[in-house]
């Protein structure tokens, strides 16, 4: 099951929503979602842009 919507954009647009999703995933034990969001956040911090399709 896919929980994350399509995401793409720059750091200033995605960082806050991704942090909110990460907190939710950690709270409810969705480890795969939390790991994917962590990967996207790392990519944002390094490249300034991330995409999840």
HELIX and SHEET records of a PDB file:
HELIX    1   1 UNK A   11  UNK A   27  1                                  17    
HELIX    2   2 UNK A   31  UNK A   47  1                                  17    
SHEET    1   A 2 UNK A   7  UNK A  10  0                                        
SHEET    2   A 2 UNK A  49  UNK A  52 -1                                        
END                                                                             
